[in-house]
Each structure stands twice: as structure tokens, then as C-alpha cells.
Amino acid sequence: MLEIALSSSYGHAAREADPDARPDHWWRERALEAEVRRVWDENGQVYGAKKVWK
């Protein structure tokens, strides 16, 4: 069992139920996922986080 505050759990559930409640950085990260995957795949899936970031 994870020991987390109930308010954290309720906040997470609220964001899952209402996509408009998600923070802006969540949307930016979702938009970048495809690009990160493309770079990683094009390089034989051997690049680490530093090279993918560059």
C-alpha cells in the first residue's frame, strides 16, 4: 500500500475524469511523446535520455 495523502489521490482522480483539469505541461509532454519515440527508434533504440534530449 502506498502512503499518500488523500488529497493527492482525489486530485489525480479528478484530473483523470476531466481532461481540462490537467496542467499545461501534461499536454506538452503528450505532444512530444511521438517525436521522442521517433528519434529513439531512428537510432536503434540505444540513445539514452541525454542524447534524445539533444
DSSP file (Angstrom, degrees, kcal/mol; ACC not computed):
  #  RESIDUE AA STRUCTURE BP1 BP2  ACC     N-H-->O    O-->H-N    N-H-->O    O-->H-N    TCO  KAPPA ALPHA  PHI   PSI    X-CA   Y-CA   Z-CA
    1    1 A M              0   0    0      0, 0.0     2,-0.4     0, 0.0     0, 0.0   0.000 360.0 360.0 360.0 134.5    0.0    0.0    0.0
    2    2 A L        -     0   0    0      1,-0.0     2,-1.1     2,-0.0     0, 0.0  -0.685 360.0-138.6 -85.1 138.2    1.3    3.4   -0.9
    3    3 A E        +     0   0    0     -2,-0.4     2,-0.3     2,-0.0    -1,-0.0  -0.788  46.0 143.6 -98.8  93.9    1.1    6.0    1.8
    4    4 A I        -     0   0    0     -2,-1.1     2,-0.1     2,-0.0    -2,-0.0  -0.898  55.3 -91.6-127.3 158.4    0.0    9.2    0.0
    5    5 A A    >>  -     0   0    0     -2,-0.3     4,-1.7     1,-0.1     3,-0.6  -0.411  28.9-128.7 -68.1 142.0   -2.3   12.0    1.1
    6    6 A L  H 3> S+     0   0    0      1,-0.2     4,-2.9     2,-0.2     5,-0.2   0.859 109.3  60.7 -58.2 -35.6   -6.0   11.5    0.2
    7    7 A S  H 3> S+     0   0    0      1,-0.2     4,-2.3     2,-0.2    -1,-0.2   0.864 103.3  50.9 -63.1 -34.0   -6.0   15.0   -1.4
    8    8 A S  H <> S+     0   0    0     -3,-0.6     4,-2.4     2,-0.2    -1,-0.2   0.918 111.2  47.9 -66.4 -42.9   -3.3   13.8   -3.9
    9    9 A S  H  X S+     0   0    0     -4,-1.7     4,-2.3     2,-0.2    -2,-0.2   0.921 113.5  46.7 -63.6 -44.8   -5.4   10.7   -4.7
   10   10 A Y  H  X S+     0   0    0     -4,-2.9     4,-2.3     2,-0.2    -1,-0.2   0.884 111.5  52.0 -65.8 -38.5   -8.6   12.8   -5.2
   11   11 A G  H  X S+     0   0    0     -4,-2.3     4,-2.1    -5,-0.2    -2,-0.2   0.912 110.2  48.3 -63.8 -42.6   -6.7   15.4   -7.3
   12   12 A H  H  X S+     0   0    0     -4,-2.4     4,-2.2     2,-0.2    -2,-0.2   0.930 111.5  49.6 -62.9 -45.8   -5.4   12.6   -9.5
   13   13 A A  H  X S+     0   0    0     -4,-2.3     4,-2.0     1,-0.2    -2,-0.2   0.887 110.2  51.4 -61.0 -39.5   -8.8   11.1   -9.9
   14   14 A A  H  X S+     0   0    0     -4,-2.3     4,-2.0     1,-0.2    -1,-0.2   0.902 110.1  48.5 -65.5 -40.9  -10.3   14.5  -10.8
   15   15 A R  H  < S+     0   0    0     -4,-2.1     7,-0.2     1,-0.2     6,-0.2   0.855 111.2  50.7 -68.6 -33.9   -7.7   15.1  -13.5
   16   16 A E  H  < S+     0   0    0     -4,-2.2    -1,-0.2     1,-0.2    -2,-0.2   0.878 113.6  45.1 -68.5 -37.3   -8.3   11.7  -15.0
   17   17 A A  H  < S+     0   0    0     -4,-2.0    -2,-0.2     1,-0.2    -1,-0.2   0.820 120.8  38.3 -75.7 -31.7  -12.0   12.3  -15.1
   18   18 A D    ><  -     0   0    0     -4,-2.0     3,-2.3    -5,-0.2     4,-0.3  -0.875  63.8-168.0-126.4  97.6  -11.8   15.8  -16.5
   19   19 A P  G >  S+     0   0    0      0, 0.0     3,-1.4     0, 0.0    -1,-0.1   0.770  87.1  65.9 -56.6 -26.5   -9.0   16.3  -19.1
   20   20 A D  G 3  S+     0   0    0      1,-0.3    -5,-0.1     0, 0.0    -2,-0.0   0.699  93.3  62.0 -68.7 -17.0   -9.5   20.1  -18.9
   21   21 A A  G <  S+     0   0    0     -3,-2.3    -1,-0.3    -6,-0.2    -6,-0.1   0.541  80.5 106.6 -85.0  -7.1   -8.2   20.0  -15.3
   22   22 A R  S <  S-     0   0    0     -3,-1.4     5,-0.1    -4,-0.3    -6,-0.0  -0.455  78.3-106.5 -74.0 145.9   -4.8   18.6  -16.4
   23   23 A P    >>  -     0   0    0      0, 0.0     4,-1.1     0, 0.0     3,-0.8  -0.253  26.0-111.0 -70.5 159.8   -1.9   21.1  -16.3
   24   24 A D  H 3> S+     0   0    0      1,-0.3     4,-2.1     2,-0.2     3,-0.3   0.860 115.6  59.9 -58.9 -38.2   -0.4   22.6  -19.4
   25   25 A H  H 3> S+     0   0    0      1,-0.2     4,-2.3     2,-0.2    -1,-0.3   0.820  98.6  59.5 -64.0 -28.4    2.9   20.6  -19.0
   26   26 A W  H <> S+     0   0    0     -3,-0.8     4,-1.9     2,-0.2    -1,-0.2   0.929 107.5  45.2 -62.9 -44.2    0.9   17.4  -19.2
   27   27 A W  H  X S+     0   0    0     -4,-1.1     4,-1.9    -3,-0.3    -2,-0.2   0.889 111.8  51.9 -67.6 -40.0   -0.4   18.4  -22.7
   28   28 A R  H  X S+     0   0    0     -4,-2.1     4,-1.5     1,-0.2    -1,-0.2   0.906 109.4  50.2 -63.2 -40.8    3.1   19.5  -23.9
   29   29 A E  H  X S+     0   0    0     -4,-2.3     4,-1.1     1,-0.2    -1,-0.2   0.893 108.8  51.4 -64.7 -40.1    4.6   16.2  -22.8
   30   30 A R  H  X S+     0   0    0     -4,-1.9     4,-0.5     1,-0.2     3,-0.3   0.885 108.9  52.0 -63.8 -37.3    1.9   14.2  -24.7
   31   31 A A  H  < S+     0   0    0     -4,-1.9     4,-0.4     1,-0.2     3,-0.3   0.835 111.1  47.4 -68.1 -31.6    2.6   16.2  -27.8
   32   32 A L  H  X S+     0   0    0     -4,-1.5     4,-2.5     1,-0.2     5,-0.2   0.649  89.0  84.9 -84.1 -15.7    6.4   15.5  -27.6
   33   33 A E  H  X S+     0   0    0     -4,-1.1     4,-2.5    -3,-0.3     5,-0.2   0.894  89.6  49.3 -55.7 -44.7    6.0   11.7  -27.0
   34   34 A A  H  X S+     0   0    0     -4,-0.5     4,-2.2    -3,-0.3    -1,-0.2   0.892 112.0  48.6 -64.0 -39.8    5.7   10.9  -30.7
   35   35 A E  H  > S+     0   0    0     -4,-0.4     4,-2.3     2,-0.2    -1,-0.2   0.906 111.7  48.7 -67.7 -42.0    8.8   12.9  -31.5
   36   36 A V  H  X S+     0   0    0     -4,-2.5     4,-2.4     1,-0.2    -2,-0.2   0.920 112.0  49.5 -63.0 -43.7   10.9   11.3  -28.7
   37   37 A R  H  X S+     0   0    0     -4,-2.5     4,-2.8    -5,-0.2     5,-0.2   0.899 109.9  51.9 -62.0 -41.5    9.8    7.9  -29.9
   38   38 A R  H  X S+     0   0    0     -4,-2.2     4,-2.6     2,-0.2    -2,-0.2   0.939 111.4  45.7 -61.8 -48.0   10.7    8.7  -33.5
   39   39 A V  H  X S+     0   0    0     -4,-2.3     4,-0.9     1,-0.2    -1,-0.2   0.920 114.6  48.5 -61.3 -44.0   14.2    9.9  -32.5
   40   40 A W  H  <>S+     0   0    0     -4,-2.4     5,-2.5     1,-0.2     3,-0.5   0.915 113.8  46.0 -63.9 -44.5   14.7    6.8  -30.3
   41   41 A D  H ><5S+     0   0    0     -4,-2.8     3,-1.5     1,-0.2    -2,-0.2   0.895 107.9  56.6 -65.5 -41.5   13.6    4.4  -33.0
   42   42 A E  H 3<5S+     0   0    0     -4,-2.6    -1,-0.2     1,-0.3    -2,-0.2   0.722 106.8  51.7 -64.3 -20.3   15.7    6.0  -35.7
   43   43 A N  T ><5S-     0   0    0     -4,-0.9     3,-1.2    -3,-0.5    -1,-0.3  -0.058 124.9 -96.7-109.7  31.6   18.8    5.5  -33.6
   44   44 A G  T < 5 -     0   0    0     -3,-1.5    -3,-0.2     1,-0.3    -2,-0.1   0.682  62.1 -81.3  68.0  19.5   18.3    1.8  -33.0
   45   45 A Q  T 3 <S+     0   0    0     -5,-2.5    -1,-0.3    -6,-0.2    -4,-0.1   0.810 109.3 109.1  56.6  33.5   16.7    2.4  -29.6
   46   46 A V    <   +     0   0    0     -3,-1.2     2,-0.2    -6,-0.4    -2,-0.1   0.520  41.9 107.6-113.6 -10.0   20.1    2.8  -28.0
   47   47 A Y        -     0   0    0     -7,-0.3     2,-0.1    -4,-0.2    -4,-0.0  -0.460  59.8-141.9 -70.2 139.8   20.1    6.5  -27.3
   48   48 A G     >  -     0   0    0     -2,-0.2     4,-2.3     1,-0.0     5,-0.2  -0.268  35.8 -85.6 -87.1-177.3   19.8    7.5  -23.6
   49   49 A A  H  > S+     0   0    0      1,-0.2     4,-2.3     2,-0.2     5,-0.2   0.858 124.8  55.5 -61.2 -38.0   17.8   10.4  -22.3
   50   50 A K  H  > S+     0   0    0      2,-0.2     4,-1.9     1,-0.2    -1,-0.2   0.929 111.5  42.2 -64.0 -45.6   20.7   12.9  -22.8
   51   51 A K  H  4 S+     0   0    0      2,-0.2    -2,-0.2     1,-0.2    -1,-0.2   0.891 114.0  51.0 -71.4 -38.0   21.1   12.2  -26.5
   52   52 A V  H  < S+     0   0    0     -4,-2.3    -1,-0.2     1,-0.2    -2,-0.2   0.908 109.4  52.4 -63.2 -39.5   17.4   12.0  -27.2
   53   53 A W  H  <        0   0    0     -4,-2.3    -2,-0.2     1,-0.3    -1,-0.2   0.909 360.0 360.0 -62.0 -43.0   17.0   15.4  -25.4
   54   54 A K     <        0   0    0     -4,-1.9    -1,-0.3    -5,-0.2    -2,-0.2   0.509 360.0 360.0 -65.8 360.0   19.7   16.9  -27.6
